[in-house]
Every structure is written in C-alpha cells, then in structure tokens.
Amino acid sequence: MKIICIGRNYSEHAKELGNEIPENPVIFMKPDTAVLKGNDFYIPEFSNDIHYELEVVIKISKGGKYIQKETAHKHYEEIGLGIDFTARDLQSELKSKGLPWELAKGFDGSAVVSSFFKKENFSLENLQFSLLKNKEKVQDGNTKDMMFNFDDIVAFASQYFTLRVGDLIFTGTPKGVGKVEENDILEAYLEEEKILDIRIL
C-alpha cells in the first residue's frame, strides 16, 4: 500500500503558504509506516512546528495504469478524511535547499486516516469537510474548490505510478493550516459527522 499526496490543490491554501498555483497536480509520497496507529499523535523530537492539514482521502478499489479521466471513477468506491501532519520548519529548510520533502511529510504517524464510507452516499463535487482544534473551527473546505478533482488526480497519478487496490490518495488541503501544541484535540467532520478525534501529545 502506498500513500499518494496532492499538494497545492486549493488555491487559497497555496496562497497562504506563498506558493505558485500549479498547472498540474503536485505529488509527493508517504510510506505506509506514516499511517498513525490509534488516536494519539506524538510531536516528533526533530520539529518545533508541526502543522495539521485536513484532506479528503480516496481509497483505490481497482488497480490500473494509464487510467483515463472518463473511467477514473471506476477505480475508487470509498472516501474518508485524513490529516497530513507536516514538519513545517523542516519542510521550509528542505525547500530552501531544493531538496525533497519526505523527511517533513513522511515521518512515522504523519498520515492520519479515518474510516472509509461509500462514495455513493455523498456529492463528491460538493463535499463539505472541516477541522476543529480545541472546539474552534480552523479549516472549512469543500471539494468544489479543488483545482483538480478526484478523477483528474487518479488519471494523472496513474500515468506515473501503477495504482493498486488499497492505495490511498490524500487529495489536498484547504486554507487554514496551522500549528499543533501538546494537549490539543483535533476533530474532523465529513459533512456533519465527526469521523476523526486526535489527541496531540
């Protein structure tokens, strides 16, 4: 199982970090060891600036290579939410040197993944999701604001990587990312239902 992540897929988020708006999906990867076990996230010793990034996650149900956009919807049946924890200080340092981001993005526990739900139960083009930190809403996103939708992403990624059953795709975060501190509580909502509850330690 691999984790494919899409960066800068919401224009307002790209702007808040001072990044250019991409012409194609920006892709980075997380190893399977990045998946958080349980509900406790421990701030790693190598960073003083861990940020949350809430995202819709799709799970590949049918593998493929060179998938066309017109048939991409046949390759995923379930969606969920995920938090892409990012060591922003380390990422900034790596970016300034022109180096890859994996140390800042792929460390153990950096990929929080909720349960998955049948996509038929939702309007994928108008899907509301949000994140609360200590009961205060900090991110409020809607898939209608994505620059590249789910089918765009599946088709694009499959030109480079063979997609396999069980692969996860983090589809990008809206504006509002920010730092976590010890004892923070993060709650993620898909539409009106809470499906993630994470404690920062």
Secondary structure as GFF3:
##gff-version 3
##sequence-region A 1 201
A	DSSP	beta_strand	3	7	.	.	.	ID=ss1
A	DSSP	alpha_helix	11	16	.	.	.	ID=ss2
A	DSSP	beta_strand	26	30	.	.	.	ID=ss3
A	DSSP	three_ten_helix	32	34	.	.	.	ID=ss4
A	DSSP	beta_strand	40	41	.	.	.	ID=ss5
A	DSSP	beta_strand	50	52	.	.	.	ID=ss6
A	DSSP	beta_strand	54	60	.	.	.	ID=ss7
A	DSSP	three_ten_helix	69	75	.	.	.	ID=ss8
A	DSSP	beta_strand	76	84	.	.	.	ID=ss9
A	DSSP	beta_strand	86	87	.	.	.	ID=ss10
A	DSSP	alpha_helix	88	96	.	.	.	ID=ss11
A	DSSP	alpha_helix	102	105	.	.	.	ID=ss12
A	DSSP	beta_strand	111	113	.	.	.	ID=ss13
A	DSSP	beta_strand	117	118	.	.	.	ID=ss14
A	DSSP	three_ten_helix	119	121	.	.	.	ID=ss15
A	DSSP	three_ten_helix	124	126	.	.	.	ID=ss16
A	DSSP	beta_strand	128	133	.	.	.	ID=ss17
A	DSSP	beta_strand	136	142	.	.	.	ID=ss18
A	DSSP	three_ten_helix	143	145	.	.	.	ID=ss19
A	DSSP	alpha_helix	150	158	.	.	.	ID=ss20
A	DSSP	beta_strand	168	170	.	.	.	ID=ss21
A	DSSP	beta_strand	178	179	.	.	.	ID=ss22
A	DSSP	beta_strand	185	190	.	.	.	ID=ss23
A	DSSP	beta_strand	193	200	.	.	.	ID=ss24
###
